[in-house]
Amino acid sequence: MNEPQAEARLFLYDLANLAKEHWFKPDEHWALTLANEAEKAAIYKQYYPILYISGETEALKTIAEIMHTELHHAPLVPEETNARNARQLRPTYLIAYNPARQRK
């Protein structure tokens, strides 16, 4: 098993544990997103629970692809329209959150 697959399996394991711990209903699902530090802070303030891992953007994209396959989601394609903005706001986190569970 190579590194991204191992990371994805650990992330899936942690997501399953969090779902059980927070009594997710069968119709509740995780949303995945690639984010930079500012986006991570905004998601953290808005949703609970969240789970994230950090790393190089390409490795996170590979892990996200594996996760989407395992979670039966559509592929994750982060938008990088402007090269300058892409360098400044390069994603360094893969974040899982439940959009239905907002902080109060």
Residue pairs with C-beta under 8 A, 6 or more apart in sequence:
1 9
3 59
4 59
4 62
4 63
4 66
5 66
7 53
7 55
7 59
7 63
8 63
8 66
8 67
8 70
11 51
11 53
11 63
11 67
11 94
11 96
12 67
12 70
12 71
14 51
15 30
15 51
15 96
18 49
18 51
19 28
19 30
21 49
22 49
22 101
24 98
28 98
28 100
28 101
29 71
29 98
30 71
30 96
30 97
30 98
31 96
31 97
31 98
31 99
32 64
32 67
32 68
32 71
32 73
32 76
32 94
32 95
32 96
33 39
33 43
33 76
33 94
33 95
33 97
34 57
34 60
34 61
34 64
34 76
34 78
34 91
34 93
34 94
34 95
35 43
35 52
35 91
35 92
35 93
35 94
35 95
36 89
36 90
36 91
36 92
36 93
37 92
37 93
38 89
39 91
39 93
39 95
40 52
40 93
40 95
43 50
43 95
43 97
44 50
45 103
46 102
46 103
47 97
47 98
47 99
47 101
47 102
47 103
48 101
48 102
48 103
49 97
49 98
49 101
50 95
50 96
50 97
51 95
51 96
51 97
52 93
52 94
52 95
52 96
53 60
53 63
53 93
53 94
54 92
54 93
54 94
55 63
55 92
55 94
56 92
57 90
57 91
57 92
60 91
60 92
60 93
60 94
61 76
61 78
63 94
64 76
64 94
65 75
65 76
67 73
67 94
67 96
68 74
68 75
68 76
78 91
80 86
